[in-house]
């Protein structure tokens, strides 16, 4: 078993001092409060990658069951869940890009890679440390059952509407292979640039794609080997997101300015221009359909799916924008004019899909009549040509990633509650009671009924910003309990009043439940920069590398806990991963008197490490505020406050991290060591930012709980 490495014996003295001053011997009531093990709470199956066929009522999804990832399918009207593949080991190979052929006969998927990463997304991962080469591969499996067939190495598969071929990305180009794997894959065509984002025409005869060429990009159309590639209205701009009209005659796409120009001030918020264009799919002649106002809210949205462009029925083109202060859906006539706001109210739209007949959209939104729905997700349905949104799944549950089945009869989605973990579900498209699928995959010993229902909390930051949080607290236990702040990553994320739609944050939710079962009070904070509360909250001033204004939301959370009568103010800890690791380190560095201990999981510690390279690149012109920007970035970094960092910390990092470079932790260790700060390390060799192996997630969670138990005197012995 990999051991935690204790670097400073002073941590033992700190623990002894805390225990001596706060009477931390667990009471019999505390000892009885733990009602389940970490292995039990981590036993849930996690479904994702849900998809539906363009015809009939067939659906598919991926299930991660304690590290064994497999494709599952079901078909209406019974929707009996059935496992399609037989991967049995916890090897860290994720399943992504699930799709079903239009005729419903095949399921295509990608196995391998880390598609949640910032770089090296399609590079193989090997967290099981296998001695044979791992590859990122595309597979095809018959929906009716049978052995999957390898289609080739690559990524981003797209099945033809004819259900005969699959195109995919490999070696900067687009390749093609028969859907049944009857012959080897071949490069479909040669073109300059990095080619991707392939979109078949409705009849399957042509292919639109994006050719990225550094400072600019084109949308191209491939017809056949005897016809030259057609680029649509090419300029110096960056074009993306090609979408075919229903009749296949035109293509809509998003246009942004190309890179370049004189450097602008770094610390001043600047709008980003973008527009929607349409062009003839046979002529390439294009025209601007709509241009966003050159304002901050008019800039391209940065929530899930970006602009979420769809060419719908009824002559409408649909997109997402922050124009009214919330990420809302709009539609515009294919002939131009003023956009129509389809969704209205103080809620966001994400995970948006369109019905097969292109007449309405379904999405996940924090909408509903309950006052707490802003901290949930429900399925919302809206026509493409009328502002008539309907919440299809009201109540205290959570639902996300909806798809309409090809026959238009059902909506499939993932659902959960505060206690029951996520499962696929279906409901009639016209409305009705959702039916969860594969309930028997939840282990018999999973502690559903023993989980707490988190309480919505709203408190104010020092500058008056309302901060939403979830409070986890089990009944009983000591009169004064230790408390822990949990800080999510992202930062464009929102923690919810129940199980989360991300596997990374579902793991965090499980750990928060486990800590609560052990006698801790946990406060999960939705700090500014997060989503779900409108543009001004998502894009605040002086945040992140430009001043870390969001930290005051974290500090205010700890002060809120101090005011609770059941919290021991001397035993407040903090933990978080990624951006949450950054804020954890910042809290420990700036306010060790408030935060007695922390666990920093793959956090950023020095914003200037890479920012300096981008600001001081090899060019004559520099941003006018370059020195001030570097100074602010340094002051926003935890390493700038090492001198006041006194609290012990556990540092956790996988050394194949593709989101936060491992060097951020190796550098911090050297600084803490020199400053005499007590720290421990848990390094996970060859795993990524997302800890792809279930065993590694259990190891990380165990280490977090054990560290807080030791520092706060909550040792209960072995489970």
C-alpha positions as a printed Julia matrix, in Angstrom:
719×3 Matrix{Float64}:
   0.0    0.0     0.0
   1.31   3.41   -0.93
   2.06   5.33    2.27
   1.59   9.0     2.91
   4.95  10.69    3.35
   5.27  12.8     6.51
   7.79  15.56    5.93
   7.69  17.47    9.18
   7.38  16.06   12.67
   5.93  19.41   13.68
   2.54  18.21   12.43
   2.42  15.83   15.39
   2.99  18.73   17.74
   0.23  20.7    16.06
  -2.18  17.82   16.37
  -1.27  17.32   20.01
  -1.79  21.0    20.74
  -5.19  21.04   19.04
  -6.35  17.9    20.82
  -5.14  19.19   24.17
  -7.03  22.45   23.87
 -10.35  21.29   22.42
 -11.31  18.03   24.21
 -11.64  15.95   21.08
 -12.17  12.44   22.45
 -15.06  11.05   20.35
 -18.17  10.35   22.37
 -20.11   7.08   22.05
 -22.73   9.05   20.11
 -20.07  10.22   17.66
 -18.72   6.72   17.22
 -22.2    5.44   16.48
 -22.84   8.17   13.91
 -20.7    6.42   11.29
 -23.16   4.13    9.6
 -21.37   3.15    6.39
 -17.9    2.69    4.98
 -16.13   4.59    2.24
 -16.27   1.47    0.06
 -20.05   1.39    0.45
 -20.63   5.04   -0.46
 -18.24   4.66   -3.41
 -20.12   1.59   -4.65
 -22.62   3.55   -6.76
 -22.73   3.03  -10.54
 -22.23   6.27  -12.48
 -24.03   6.69  -15.83
 -22.96   9.19  -18.48
 -22.62   9.58  -22.26
 -26.37   9.02  -22.69
 -27.53   9.06  -26.32
 -30.53   8.11  -28.46
 -30.99   6.74  -31.97
 -32.43   8.96  -34.72
 -35.18   6.37  -35.26
 -37.19   4.19  -32.89
 -36.75   4.31  -29.13
 -33.29   2.88  -28.62
 -30.95   4.53  -26.11
 -27.43   3.82  -24.86
 -25.2    5.03  -22.05
 -21.95   4.18  -20.28
 -21.94   2.78  -16.76
 -18.9    3.04  -14.48
 -19.31   0.36  -11.81
 -16.4    0.59   -9.38
 -14.0    1.17  -12.26
 -15.45  -1.35  -14.72
 -16.81   0.81  -17.55
 -19.3   -0.69  -19.99
 -21.85   0.3   -22.61
 -25.48  -0.36  -21.69
 -28.57  -0.16  -23.88
 -32.37  -0.21  -23.58
 -35.32   0.01  -25.95
 -38.89   1.2   -25.51
 -41.52   0.67  -24.49
 -40.15  -1.64  -21.77
 -36.66  -0.05  -21.6
 -35.12  -3.09  -19.94
 -31.47  -2.25  -19.31
 -28.92  -4.6   -20.86
 -25.12  -4.6   -20.76
 -23.59  -4.55  -24.23
 -19.86  -4.82  -23.52
 -17.84  -6.88  -21.05
 -14.94  -4.82  -19.74
 -14.28  -6.2   -16.26
 -11.16  -4.5   -14.92
 -10.57  -1.18  -13.19
  -8.01  -0.01  -15.75
  -8.94   3.68  -16.05
 -10.02   3.5   -19.72
 -13.01   5.82  -20.07
 -15.84   5.38  -22.56
 -16.86   8.5   -24.5
 -18.57   9.67  -27.71
 -21.37   7.09  -27.55
 -23.72   7.21  -30.53
 -26.28   4.91  -32.11
 -26.62   4.49  -35.87
 -29.74   6.01  -37.42
 -31.15   2.55  -38.09
 -30.55   1.6   -34.44
 -28.38  -1.42  -35.31
 -24.97  -0.34  -33.96
 -23.5    1.54  -31.02
 -20.18   3.33  -31.59
 -17.92   4.48  -28.77
 -14.38   5.58  -27.94
 -12.36   3.73  -25.33
  -9.37   5.46  -23.71
  -8.01   8.98  -23.25
  -9.01  11.69  -20.78
 -11.61  13.82  -22.51
 -12.11  16.15  -19.56
  -8.55  17.43  -19.81
  -7.19  20.78  -20.98
  -4.45  19.23  -23.09
  -3.51  15.78  -24.45
  -7.21  14.8   -24.48
  -6.7   11.98  -26.98
  -3.37  10.76  -25.62
  -3.7    7.33  -23.98
  -3.78   7.13  -20.19
  -2.32   4.24  -18.24
  -3.21   4.61  -14.53
  -3.19   0.82  -14.09
   0.5    0.96  -15.1
   0.09  -1.8   -17.68
   3.31  -2.86  -19.4
   1.66  -3.07  -22.83
   0.9   -0.02  -24.95
  -2.49   1.57  -24.3
  -4.37   3.11  -27.24
  -7.37   5.38  -27.8
  -9.66   3.34  -30.04
 -13.05   3.52  -31.73
 -15.31   0.48  -31.41
 -18.61  -0.64  -32.89
 -20.99  -3.08  -31.17
 -24.28  -4.53  -32.5
 -27.21  -3.16  -30.51
 -28.72  -6.66  -30.43
 -25.57  -8.03  -28.79
 -22.29  -9.56  -29.88
 -18.58  -8.86  -29.7
 -17.52  -5.25  -30.34
 -15.36  -4.68  -33.42
 -12.34  -2.39  -33.47
 -12.8    0.31  -36.11
  -9.43   1.96  -35.61
  -7.32   4.25  -33.48
  -8.75   7.75  -33.3
 -11.35  10.01  -31.71
 -14.52  12.06  -32.34
 -16.5    9.48  -34.36
 -19.57  10.53  -36.39
 -21.89   7.94  -37.92
 -23.34   8.59  -41.37
 -27.14   9.05  -41.55
 -27.03   6.15  -44.02
 -25.79   3.93  -41.14
 -23.0    2.6   -43.32
 -19.82   4.45  -42.35
 -18.11   6.24  -39.48
 -15.74   9.17  -39.87
 -13.3   10.09  -37.12
 -10.26  12.21  -36.35
  -6.74  10.8   -36.55
  -3.34  12.36  -37.29
  -4.89  15.84  -37.81
  -7.14  14.45  -40.54
 -10.53  12.82  -41.03
 -10.69   9.09  -41.65
 -13.5    6.78  -42.72
 -14.34   3.15  -41.92
 -17.35   0.85  -42.49
 -19.67   0.83  -39.49
 -19.48  -2.95  -39.21
 -15.68  -2.95  -39.35
 -15.65  -5.08  -42.5
 -12.55  -3.3   -43.84
  -9.78  -1.15  -42.48
 -10.07   2.58  -41.92
  -8.66   4.93  -44.57
  -7.99   8.63  -44.65
 -11.06  10.21  -46.27
  -9.26  13.2   -47.77
  -6.16  15.34  -47.38
  -6.36  18.98  -46.34
  -4.16  21.49  -44.58
  -4.61  22.29  -40.92
  -6.1   20.3   -38.07
  -9.36  18.84  -39.35
 -12.22  17.93  -37.0
 -15.78  18.69  -35.87
 -17.19  16.55  -38.71
 -20.92  16.97  -39.46
 -22.73  14.79  -42.01
 -25.28  16.32  -44.37
 -28.86  15.1   -43.73
 -28.66  12.69  -46.69
 -25.2   11.42  -45.74
 -23.72  12.43  -49.11
 -21.39  15.22  -47.9
 -19.37  16.14  -44.85
 -18.82  19.55  -43.27
 -15.75  19.98  -41.08
 -13.52  22.59  -39.46
  -9.98  23.16  -40.67
  -8.05  24.92  -37.88
  -4.94  26.77  -39.08
  -3.62  28.51  -36.01
  -4.67  32.15  -36.16
  -7.69  31.39  -38.39
  -9.96  28.5   -39.32
 -12.31  27.53  -42.15
 -15.48  25.48  -42.47
 -15.03  23.07  -45.36
 -17.34  20.74  -47.29
 -16.13  17.39  -48.64
 -18.24  15.72  -51.34
 -16.11  13.01  -52.98
 -12.61  12.36  -54.29
 -13.36  13.94  -57.66
 -14.73  17.18  -56.21
 -12.4   19.78  -54.63
 -13.04  20.76  -51.04
 -15.26  23.82  -50.77
 -14.44  26.37  -48.05
 -17.35  28.54  -46.94
 -16.8   32.31  -47.28
 -13.16  32.06  -46.12
 -11.64  35.07  -44.31
  -9.03  35.72  -41.63
 -11.67  34.79  -39.01
 -11.98  31.65  -36.9
 -15.02  29.7   -38.11
 -16.52  26.76  -36.21
 -19.66  24.76  -35.37
 -20.99  23.89  -38.86
 -24.71  22.96  -38.85
 -26.63  21.76  -41.92
 -30.07  23.07  -42.84
 -32.78  20.36  -42.85
 -32.78  20.3   -46.67
 -28.98  20.11  -46.87
 -28.68  23.22  -49.04
 -27.08  25.6   -46.55
 -24.77  25.5   -43.54
 -24.81  27.78  -40.5
 -21.63  28.38  -38.56
 -20.11  30.59  -35.86
 -17.53  33.22  -36.79
 -15.03  34.88  -34.43
 -12.19  37.28  -35.27
  -8.82  35.72  -36.0
  -5.99  36.17  -33.55
  -3.5   39.04  -33.72
  -3.53  42.8   -33.42
  -1.81  45.04  -30.93
  -1.7   43.66  -27.36
  -4.48  45.03  -25.18
  -4.63  45.69  -21.46
  -4.77  42.44  -19.5
  -6.63  43.6   -16.41
  -9.52  45.31  -18.22
 -12.58  43.18  -19.08
 -13.01  43.12  -22.85
 -15.95  42.0   -24.97
 -15.39  39.22  -27.49
 -17.03  39.52  -30.9
 -18.91  36.68  -32.58
 -21.57  36.23  -35.22
 -23.68  33.6   -36.97
 -23.2   33.11  -40.71
 -24.91  30.96  -43.3
 -23.45  29.83  -46.61
 -24.51  27.77  -49.61
 -23.29  24.21  -49.25
 -22.64  24.02  -53.01
 -21.45  27.57  -53.75
 -19.64  28.57  -50.56
 -21.12  32.05  -50.8
 -22.04  33.31  -47.35
 -23.6   36.17  -45.48
 -23.87  37.28  -41.89
 -27.19  36.28  -40.31
 -26.73  37.86  -36.89
 -24.02  39.66  -34.98
 -23.86  39.73  -31.21
 -23.63  43.17  -29.58
 -20.05  44.07  -28.7
 -20.66  43.92  -24.93
 -19.46  41.69  -22.12
 -22.81  39.88  -21.96
 -22.86  39.66  -25.73
 -19.57  37.72  -25.77
 -19.64  33.99  -26.6
 -21.09  31.99  -23.68
 -18.65  29.81  -21.77
 -21.17  27.36  -20.3
 -21.64  23.79  -21.62
 -21.77  23.6   -25.42
 -20.74  27.23  -25.94
 -23.02  28.84  -28.52
 -25.07  25.62  -28.85
 -25.88  26.31  -32.5
 -28.75  24.29  -34.07
 -30.48  24.63  -37.43
 -34.03  23.8   -36.39
 -37.35  23.32  -38.2
 -39.82  26.11  -39.0
 -36.99  28.08  -40.6
 -35.35  28.84  -37.24
 -31.72  28.8   -36.13
 -31.18  28.36  -32.4
 -28.28  29.56  -30.24
 -27.33  30.27  -26.62
 -26.35  33.69  -25.29
 -25.9   35.66  -22.07
 -27.64  38.66  -23.68
 -30.17  39.15  -20.86
 -27.73  38.19  -18.09
 -28.46  34.44  -18.09
 -27.34  31.69  -20.48
 -30.63  31.48  -22.39
 -31.82  30.03  -25.68
 -32.74  32.24  -28.63
 -33.97  31.48  -32.13
 -33.74  33.61  -35.23
 -35.25  33.28  -38.69
 -32.94  31.69  -41.24
 -33.53  34.89  -43.25
 -32.37  37.17  -40.44
 -34.16  39.61  -38.15
 -34.35  39.99  -34.39
 -33.69  36.93  -32.19
 -36.58  35.54  -30.15
 -35.85  34.77  -26.48
 -37.14  31.22  -25.96
 -36.33  30.84  -22.27
 -37.0   33.57  -19.77
 -36.41  33.87  -16.05
 -33.52  33.61  -13.62
 -32.17  30.22  -14.62
 -29.61  28.79  -17.02
 -29.86  26.3   -19.88
 -27.19  23.64  -20.41
 -26.84  20.16  -21.94
 -29.11  21.21  -24.78
 -30.33  18.79  -27.46
 -32.88  19.03  -30.26
 -35.62  16.57  -31.16
 -35.2   14.47  -34.3
 -37.91  16.49  -36.07
 -36.04  19.66  -35.02
 -39.24  21.22  -33.62
 -38.31  21.53  -29.95
 -35.35  21.56  -27.58
 -34.81  19.81  -24.28
 -32.21  20.88  -21.76
 -31.17  20.8   -18.12
 -32.0   23.99  -16.24
 -32.03  25.19  -12.65
 -35.67  26.16  -13.19
 -38.88  25.4   -11.34
 -41.42  26.69   -8.86
 -39.55  25.56   -5.73
 -37.36  28.25   -4.16
 -34.47  25.78   -3.99
 -34.6   24.84   -7.69
 -31.82  27.32   -8.46
 -29.53  24.75   -6.82
 -30.96  21.79   -8.74
 -31.36  20.67  -12.37
 -34.65  19.76  -14.07
 -35.54  18.83  -17.64
 -37.08  21.73  -19.57
 -38.77  21.49  -22.99
 -39.29  24.47  -25.32
 -40.45  24.84  -28.97
 -37.9   26.34  -31.36
 -40.32  29.07  -32.5
 -42.22  30.04  -29.33
 -41.26  31.25  -25.87
 -43.18  28.48  -24.1
 -40.72  26.57  -21.87
 -42.15  23.82  -19.66
 -40.4   22.18  -16.7
 -41.0   18.48  -17.37
 -39.56  17.08  -14.11
 -40.57  19.34  -11.22
 -39.87  18.36   -7.63
 -36.92  17.84   -5.33
 -35.01  15.48   -7.62
 -32.28  16.31  -10.12
 -32.27  15.52  -13.83
 -29.84  16.26  -16.67
 -28.53  15.41  -20.19
 -31.92  14.89  -21.88
 -32.41  13.36  -25.34
 -35.61  12.79  -27.29
 -35.88   9.31  -28.8
 -35.99   9.12  -32.58
 -39.68   8.25  -32.66
 -40.44  11.34  -30.58
 -42.29   9.33  -27.93
 -39.87   9.55  -24.99
 -37.35  11.79  -23.3
 -34.34   9.94  -21.88
 -32.12  11.55  -19.24
 -30.11  10.89  -16.08
 -31.87  11.38  -12.75
 -30.94  11.38   -9.08
 -32.07  12.65   -5.69
 -30.19  13.86   -2.64
 -29.91  10.23   -1.53
 -30.41   7.94   -4.54
 -27.39   8.07   -6.88
 -27.73   8.83  -10.62
 -29.5    6.39  -12.95
 -30.78   6.59  -16.53
 -34.5    7.36  -16.75
 -37.21   7.79  -19.38
 -40.54   9.57  -19.47
 -43.21  10.24  -22.1
 -42.27  13.23  -24.26
 -45.72  14.65  -23.6
 -45.16  14.51  -19.83
 -45.64  11.98  -17.08
 -43.81  10.14  -14.34
 -40.12   9.37  -14.98
 -39.09   5.72  -14.83
 -35.56   5.04  -13.53
 -33.67   2.26  -15.33
 -31.19  -0.32  -14.03
 -32.07   0.24  -10.37
 -30.71  -3.23   -9.6
 -27.19  -1.94  -10.39
 -27.15   0.0    -7.1
 -25.47  -2.41   -4.65
 -27.63  -3.88   -1.9
 -25.35  -2.4     0.77
 -25.36   1.11   -0.69
 -26.39   3.44    2.19
 -29.18   5.31    0.39
 -31.39   5.85    3.41
 -28.44   6.83    5.63
 -27.37   9.79    3.52
 -28.21  13.28    4.72
 -30.25  15.69    2.62
 -28.03  18.77    2.27
 -29.57  22.06    3.33
 -29.5   25.14    1.12
 -27.57  27.98    2.73
 -27.18  31.58    1.5
 -24.81  34.04    3.16
 -23.22  37.33    2.14
 -19.62  37.98    1.25
 -18.02  41.18    2.63
 -18.79  43.07   -0.6
 -22.48  42.11   -0.44
 -22.51  39.22   -2.94
 -24.99  36.45   -2.08
 -23.18  33.1    -1.88
 -25.07  29.81   -2.15
 -23.83  26.7    -0.37
 -25.0   23.26    0.76
 -24.7   22.22    4.41
 -24.16  18.52    5.2
 -24.86  17.6     8.82
 -25.85  14.26   10.34
 -28.05  14.19   13.42
 -26.57  13.4    16.81
 -22.92  13.42   17.71
 -20.93  15.84   19.8
 -22.27  19.19   20.94
 -19.36  20.86   19.13
 -18.32  19.34   15.83
 -15.4   20.01   13.51
 -16.39  21.59   10.2
 -14.95  21.41    6.7
 -15.34  23.77    3.74
 -15.5   21.95    0.39
 -14.42  24.01   -2.64
 -15.31  22.79   -6.12
 -13.02  23.18   -9.11
 -13.65  24.55  -12.53
 -14.41  27.29  -11.63
 -17.44  27.29  -14.0
 -19.29  24.66  -11.95
 -22.22  24.56   -9.55
 -22.59  22.09   -6.71
 -26.19  20.98   -6.21
 -28.68  19.85   -3.57
 -28.03  16.23   -4.47
 -25.88  13.96   -6.59
 -24.04  15.73   -9.37
 -24.03  15.2   -13.14
 -20.22  15.09  -13.32
 -18.37  11.96  -12.22
 -15.69  14.17  -10.63
 -18.24  16.04   -8.5
 -20.35  12.96   -7.81
 -17.21  11.65   -6.13
 -16.97  14.9    -4.12
 -20.63  14.6    -3.12
 -20.0   11.05   -1.9
 -16.98  12.18    0.11
 -18.96  15.03    1.68
 -21.64  12.53    2.7
 -18.97  10.24    4.14
 -17.38  13.07    6.14
 -20.81  14.06    7.49
 -21.38  10.45    8.58
 -18.15  10.63   10.57
 -19.29  13.6    12.62
 -18.1   16.52   10.49
 -20.24  19.43    9.34
 -19.45  20.08    5.67
 -20.2   23.3     3.8
 -19.95  23.03    0.0
 -19.53  26.57   -1.33
 -20.65  27.86   -4.74
 -18.25  30.8    -4.96
 -18.39  33.53   -7.61
 -16.96  32.49  -10.98
 -19.34  29.53  -10.85
 -22.39  28.98  -13.03
 -26.08  28.93  -12.14
 -26.51  32.46  -10.78
 -26.27  34.69  -13.83
 -23.6   36.57  -15.77
 -22.42  38.96  -13.06
 -21.75  36.06  -10.69
 -20.09  33.98  -13.42
 -17.9   36.81  -14.68
 -17.09  38.96  -11.6
 -14.5   41.7   -11.47
 -10.99  41.11  -10.1
 -11.37  37.34   -9.91
  -8.93  34.5   -10.42
  -5.54  35.54  -11.71
  -6.75  39.16  -11.71
  -7.22  39.49   -7.97
  -8.86  36.33   -6.54
 -11.96  38.24   -5.41
 -13.75  34.88   -5.13
 -11.62  33.99   -2.11
 -13.73  36.27    0.07
 -16.67  33.87   -0.57
 -14.61  31.01    0.85
 -13.46  32.97    3.88
 -17.01  34.19    4.51
 -18.12  30.54    4.44
 -15.74  29.67    7.25
 -16.95  32.69    9.23
 -20.52  31.53    8.66
 -19.56  28.15   10.15
 -17.96  29.87   13.13
 -21.31  31.46   13.93
 -23.09  28.1    14.11
 -23.48  26.98   17.69
 -22.71  23.34   16.9
 -19.37  24.11   15.21
 -16.05  24.08   17.05
 -14.52  27.28   15.69
 -10.98  25.99   16.33
 -11.53  22.95   14.12
 -12.45  24.3    10.71
 -10.74  22.61    7.77
 -10.88  23.05    4.01
 -10.39  20.82    0.99
 -10.9   20.97   -2.75
  -9.52  19.86   -6.1
  -8.16  21.75   -9.1
  -9.4   25.35   -8.77
 -10.71  24.2    -5.4
  -7.16  23.15   -4.59
  -5.98  26.65   -5.47
  -8.54  28.23   -3.13
  -7.68  25.7    -0.43
  -4.01  26.65   -0.63
  -4.91  30.35   -0.68
  -7.04  29.9     2.45
  -4.24  28.12    4.31
  -1.65  30.66    3.2
  -3.67  33.76    4.03
  -5.78  32.63    6.98
  -4.2   29.8     8.93
  -5.8   31.2    12.09
  -9.21  30.51   10.55
  -8.45  27.29    8.66
  -6.75  24.8    10.98
  -5.89  22.26    8.26
  -6.5   21.53    4.6
  -6.24  19.05    1.75
  -5.08  20.54   -1.53
  -5.82  18.19   -4.45
  -3.96  19.06   -7.68
  -4.31  22.8    -7.11
  -2.73  25.79   -8.86
  -0.28  27.57   -6.57
   1.58  30.04   -8.77
  -0.38  31.84  -11.48
   2.77  33.48  -12.84
   4.42  30.16  -13.69
   2.79  30.09  -17.12
   1.18  33.52  -17.31
   4.55  35.21  -17.5
   5.4   33.22  -20.63
   2.18  34.28  -22.37
   2.49  37.94  -21.39
   6.2   38.24  -22.15
   6.22  36.24  -25.37
   8.91  36.98  -27.93
   7.43  40.06  -29.58
   8.3   43.75  -29.51
   4.87  44.95  -28.36
   3.73  44.17  -24.82
   0.38  44.72  -23.11
   0.35  48.22  -21.59
  -0.26  46.82  -18.09
   1.99  43.78  -18.33
   3.97  44.45  -15.15
   0.87  45.26  -13.13
  -0.82  42.1   -14.47
   2.13  39.96  -13.35
   2.14  41.61   -9.92
  -1.6   40.99   -9.48
  -1.17  37.39  -10.65
   1.56  36.89   -8.05
  -0.48  38.43   -5.24
  -3.4   36.19   -6.28
  -1.22  33.08   -5.89
  -0.9   31.02   -2.68
   2.9   31.05   -2.98
   2.9   34.81   -2.4
   1.67  34.23    1.18
   3.89  31.33    2.21
   5.22  33.43    5.11
   1.83  33.34    6.83
   1.0   29.69    6.02
   1.06  27.83    9.35
  -1.63  25.12    9.11
  -0.78  21.52    8.14
  -1.74  20.41    4.64
  -2.06  17.2     2.67
  -1.06  17.57   -0.99
  -2.51  15.07   -3.5
  -1.66  14.92   -7.19
  -1.58  12.43  -10.06
   1.6   12.89  -12.05
  -0.08  12.46  -15.47
  -2.34  15.43  -14.82
  -3.52  17.05  -18.09
  -5.36  19.97  -16.42
  -2.98  21.3   -13.75
   0.68  20.61  -14.29
   2.31  18.38  -11.68
   5.07  20.98  -11.35
   2.6   23.2    -9.45
   2.78  20.73   -6.55
   6.48  19.91   -6.77
   7.23  23.65   -6.59
   4.9   24.16   -3.61
   6.5   21.29   -1.7
   9.92  22.94   -1.93
   8.51  26.24   -0.68
   6.6   24.66    2.23
   9.65  22.67    3.24
  11.81  25.8     3.32
   9.16  27.68    5.33
   8.85  24.87    7.88
   5.19  24.21    7.13
   3.9   20.76    8.04
   2.81  18.87    4.95
   2.12  15.37    3.7
   2.14  14.04    0.15
   0.08  11.48   -1.72
   1.26  11.1    -5.3
  -0.65   8.82   -7.68
   1.75   7.68  -10.43
   0.43   7.67  -14.01
  -3.09   8.81  -13.15
  -4.64  12.03  -14.4
  -6.51  15.01  -12.99
  -9.68  12.94  -12.86
  -8.22   9.84  -11.15
  -9.43   7.46  -13.82
  -9.1    4.35  -11.66
 -11.76   3.66   -9.04
  -9.1    2.26   -6.72
  -7.21   5.54   -6.86
 -10.35   7.56   -6.07
 -10.96   5.38   -3.02
  -7.31   5.87   -2.0
  -7.58   9.65   -2.36
 -10.87   9.87   -0.45
  -9.53   7.63    2.31
  -6.48   9.86    2.62
  -8.62  13.01    2.88
 -10.79  11.56    5.65
  -7.84  10.04    7.51
  -5.91  13.33    7.43
  -8.77  15.33    8.94
  -9.4   12.56   11.49
  -5.79  12.76   12.67
  -5.51  16.54   12.75
  -8.91  17.02   14.4
  -8.69  14.08   16.75
 -11.52  12.14   15.14
  -9.67   8.81   14.94
 -12.18   5.96   15.16
  -9.85   3.12   14.4
 -10.06   0.96   11.31
 -13.37   0.35    9.58
